[in-house]
Amino acid sequence: MGAARPLDAKDKALLTLLQEDARQGHASLASRTHMSESSVRRRIEALRREGVIQREVALLDRERVEGIQVIVQVSFERESLDSVHAFHKRMCALPQVAQCYSVSGPVDFVLLVHAGDLAAYEQWGQRELMKDPAVRRYDSMVVWSTVKFDPSVPLP
């Protein structure tokens, strides 16, 4: 794949509006960005094809969905490319793991995990983290409430 095409002001305007509400029609987007509907459609298709728009999803109200969220910090005993790649692959395959970040600092990974309740999370941690020989320790923080959640990416 070649170098990514830089985003221009019209792309950024479209992306900002789509992050607010991806269900907006081409006519509305065209009106708000001062472009034609066909130009809006072509740009959105190009942004999808290029992978700038990775997917479009429904965001659920976390307060109304049953279960708990746990932020987990994972530290490895000894890192190797094989153990890190295996961990990446496992975390990506687990439906309970909503987010997985490889980070700098005193821990190696930060996860956002969803579980039905504390008992289900404890069983998941024992099965998926405690049994992994690469994992030295993991620390869990139960999310009591969400103060701010904004999945959008700010565009200058």
C-alpha positions as a Markdown table, in Angstrom:
| # | Residue | x | y | z |
|---|---|---|---|---|
| 1 | Met | 0.0 | 0.0 | 0.0 |
| 2 | Gly | 1.3 | 3.5 | -0.8 |
| 3 | Ala | 1.5 | 6.5 | 1.4 |
| 4 | Ala | -1.8 | 7.7 | 2.7 |
| 5 | Arg | -3.4 | 10.7 | 1.0 |
| 6 | Pro | -3.5 | 13.7 | 3.3 |
| 7 | Leu | -6.9 | 14.8 | 4.5 |
| 8 | Asp | -8.0 | 18.1 | 3.2 |
| 9 | Ala | -10.4 | 20.6 | 4.9 |
| 10 | Lys | -13.5 | 19.0 | 3.2 |
| 11 | Asp | -12.5 | 15.5 | 4.3 |
| 12 | Lys | -12.1 | 16.8 | 7.8 |
| 13 | Ala | -15.4 | 18.6 | 7.8 |
| 14 | Leu | -17.2 | 15.4 | 6.6 |
| 15 | Leu | -15.4 | 13.2 | 9.1 |
| 16 | Thr | -16.3 | 15.6 | 12.0 |
| 17 | Leu | -20.0 | 15.5 | 11.0 |
| 18 | Leu | -20.0 | 11.7 | 10.5 |
| 19 | Gln | -18.5 | 11.3 | 14.0 |
| 20 | Glu | -21.4 | 13.3 | 15.4 |
| 21 | Asp | -24.0 | 11.1 | 13.6 |
| 22 | Ala | -23.0 | 8.6 | 10.9 |
| 23 | Arg | -26.7 | 8.2 | 9.8 |
| 24 | Gln | -26.8 | 11.7 | 8.2 |
| 25 | Gly | -27.8 | 11.6 | 4.6 |
| 26 | His | -25.7 | 12.8 | 1.7 |
| 27 | Ala | -28.1 | 15.8 | 1.2 |
| 28 | Ser | -27.6 | 17.0 | 4.8 |
| 29 | Leu | -23.9 | 16.5 | 4.7 |
| 30 | Ala | -23.7 | 18.3 | 1.4 |
| 31 | Ser | -25.6 | 21.3 | 2.8 |
| 32 | Arg | -23.5 | 21.5 | 5.9 |
| 33 | Thr | -20.2 | 21.2 | 4.1 |
| 34 | His | -21.1 | 23.3 | 1.0 |
| 35 | Met | -20.4 | 20.4 | -1.4 |
| 36 | Ser | -22.6 | 18.6 | -3.9 |
| 37 | Glu | -24.2 | 15.3 | -2.9 |
| 38 | Ser | -22.1 | 13.4 | -5.5 |
| 39 | Ser | -18.9 | 14.9 | -4.1 |
| 40 | Val | -19.9 | 13.9 | -0.5 |
| 41 | Arg | -20.7 | 10.4 | -1.7 |
| 42 | Arg | -17.4 | 10.0 | -3.6 |
| 43 | Arg | -15.4 | 11.4 | -0.7 |
| 44 | Ile | -17.1 | 9.1 | 1.9 |
| 45 | Glu | -16.5 | 6.1 | -0.4 |
| 46 | Ala | -12.9 | 7.0 | -0.8 |
| 47 | Leu | -12.5 | 7.5 | 3.0 |
| 48 | Arg | -13.9 | 4.0 | 3.6 |
| 49 | Arg | -11.8 | 2.4 | 0.9 |
| 50 | Glu | -8.6 | 4.1 | 2.2 |
| 51 | Gly | -9.4 | 2.9 | 5.7 |
| 52 | Val | -9.8 | 6.3 | 7.3 |
| 53 | Ile | -13.4 | 5.3 | 8.1 |
| 54 | Gln | -12.8 | 1.9 | 9.6 |
| 55 | Arg | -16.4 | 1.0 | 10.4 |
| 56 | Glu | -19.7 | 2.5 | 11.5 |
| 57 | Val | -21.3 | 1.3 | 14.7 |
| 58 | Ala | -24.1 | 2.0 | 17.1 |
| 59 | Leu | -22.9 | 3.4 | 20.5 |
| 60 | Leu | -24.9 | 1.9 | 23.4 |
| 61 | Asp | -25.9 | 3.7 | 26.6 |
| 62 | Arg | -23.6 | 2.0 | 29.1 |
| 63 | Glu | -25.9 | 2.8 | 32.0 |
| 64 | Arg | -28.7 | 0.8 | 30.4 |
| 65 | Val | -26.7 | -2.2 | 29.4 |
| 66 | Glu | -26.2 | -4.9 | 32.1 |
| 67 | Gly | -22.8 | -5.8 | 33.4 |
| 68 | Ile | -19.7 | -4.1 | 34.6 |
| 69 | Gln | -16.7 | -2.5 | 32.9 |
| 70 | Val | -13.2 | -3.1 | 34.3 |
| 71 | Ile | -10.0 | -1.3 | 33.3 |
| 72 | Val | -7.2 | -3.8 | 33.6 |
| 73 | Gln | -3.5 | -3.0 | 33.7 |
| 74 | Val | -1.4 | -6.0 | 32.5 |
| 75 | Ser | 2.4 | -6.4 | 33.2 |
| 76 | Phe | 4.5 | -9.1 | 31.5 |
| 77 | Glu | 7.1 | -11.1 | 33.2 |
| 78 | Arg | 9.4 | -11.1 | 30.2 |
| 79 | Glu | 8.4 | -9.6 | 26.9 |
| 80 | Ser | 9.3 | -11.4 | 23.7 |
| 81 | Leu | 7.9 | -10.8 | 20.2 |
| 82 | Asp | 6.2 | -14.2 | 20.4 |
| 83 | Ser | 4.5 | -13.6 | 23.8 |
| 84 | Val | 3.4 | -10.1 | 22.8 |
| 85 | His | 2.0 | -11.3 | 19.4 |
| 86 | Ala | 0.2 | -14.2 | 21.1 |
| 87 | Phe | -1.3 | -11.8 | 23.7 |
| 88 | His | -2.4 | -9.4 | 20.9 |
| 89 | Lys | -4.1 | -12.2 | 19.0 |
| 90 | Arg | -5.8 | -13.6 | 22.1 |
| 91 | Met | -7.1 | -10.2 | 23.3 |
| 92 | Cys | -8.4 | -9.4 | 19.8 |
| 93 | Ala | -10.4 | -12.6 | 19.7 |
| 94 | Leu | -12.0 | -12.2 | 23.2 |
| 95 | Pro | -15.5 | -10.6 | 23.0 |
| 96 | Gln | -15.1 | -9.4 | 26.6 |
| 97 | Val | -12.2 | -7.2 | 25.6 |
| 98 | Ala | -13.6 | -3.9 | 24.2 |
| 99 | Gln | -10.2 | -2.2 | 24.0 |
| 100 | Cys | -6.6 | -3.2 | 24.3 |
| 101 | Tyr | -3.7 | -0.8 | 24.3 |
| 102 | Ser | 0.0 | -1.5 | 24.3 |
| 103 | Val | 1.4 | 1.3 | 26.4 |
| 104 | Ser | 4.7 | 2.8 | 27.7 |
| 105 | Gly | 5.4 | 3.1 | 31.4 |
| 106 | Pro | 5.3 | 0.6 | 34.3 |
| 107 | Val | 2.6 | -1.6 | 32.7 |
| 108 | Asp | 2.6 | -3.2 | 29.3 |
| 109 | Phe | -1.1 | -3.3 | 28.3 |
| 110 | Val | -4.3 | -1.5 | 29.4 |
| 111 | Leu | -7.6 | -3.3 | 28.6 |
| 112 | Leu | -11.2 | -2.3 | 28.9 |
| 113 | Val | -13.1 | -5.5 | 29.7 |
| 114 | His | -16.9 | -6.0 | 29.9 |
| 115 | Ala | -18.3 | -8.7 | 32.1 |
| 116 | Gly | -21.7 | -9.7 | 33.4 |
| 117 | Asp | -20.7 | -9.3 | 37.0 |
| 118 | Leu | -17.7 | -9.4 | 39.3 |
| 119 | Ala | -17.8 | -13.2 | 39.5 |
| 120 | Ala | -17.8 | -13.5 | 35.7 |
| 121 | Tyr | -14.9 | -11.1 | 35.6 |
| 122 | Glu | -12.9 | -13.0 | 38.2 |
| 123 | Gln | -13.4 | -16.2 | 36.2 |
| 124 | Trp | -12.4 | -14.5 | 33.0 |
| 125 | Gly | -9.2 | -13.1 | 34.6 |
| 126 | Gln | -8.2 | -16.5 | 36.0 |
| 127 | Arg | -8.8 | -18.1 | 32.6 |
| 128 | Glu | -7.3 | -15.5 | 30.3 |
| 129 | Leu | -4.7 | -13.7 | 32.4 |
| 130 | Met | -3.6 | -15.8 | 35.3 |
| 131 | Lys | -3.0 | -18.9 | 33.1 |
| 132 | Asp | -0.8 | -16.9 | 30.7 |
| 133 | Pro | 2.9 | -17.6 | 31.6 |
| 134 | Ala | 3.9 | -14.2 | 30.1 |
| 135 | Val | 1.7 | -12.2 | 32.5 |
| 136 | Arg | 3.5 | -11.3 | 35.7 |
| 137 | Arg | 0.5 | -9.5 | 37.2 |
| 138 | Tyr | -2.7 | -7.6 | 36.4 |
| 139 | Asp | -4.5 | -4.9 | 38.3 |
| 140 | Ser | -8.2 | -4.4 | 38.0 |
| 141 | Met | -10.2 | -1.2 | 38.4 |
| 142 | Val | -14.0 | -1.5 | 38.3 |
| 143 | Val | -15.7 | 1.5 | 36.5 |
| 144 | Trp | -18.3 | 3.0 | 38.8 |
| 145 | Ser | -19.5 | 5.6 | 36.4 |
| 146 | Thr | -18.5 | 7.2 | 33.1 |
| 147 | Val | -17.7 | 10.9 | 33.5 |
| 148 | Lys | -16.8 | 11.4 | 29.8 |
| 149 | Phe | -16.9 | 9.1 | 26.9 |
| 150 | Asp | -16.3 | 10.5 | 23.4 |
| 151 | Pro | -15.1 | 8.1 | 20.7 |
| 152 | Ser | -14.5 | 10.8 | 18.2 |
| 153 | Val | -11.1 | 11.9 | 17.0 |
| 154 | Pro | -10.5 | 15.6 | 17.1 |
| 155 | Leu | -9.6 | 17.0 | 13.6 |
| 156 | Pro | -7.8 | 20.3 | 13.4 |
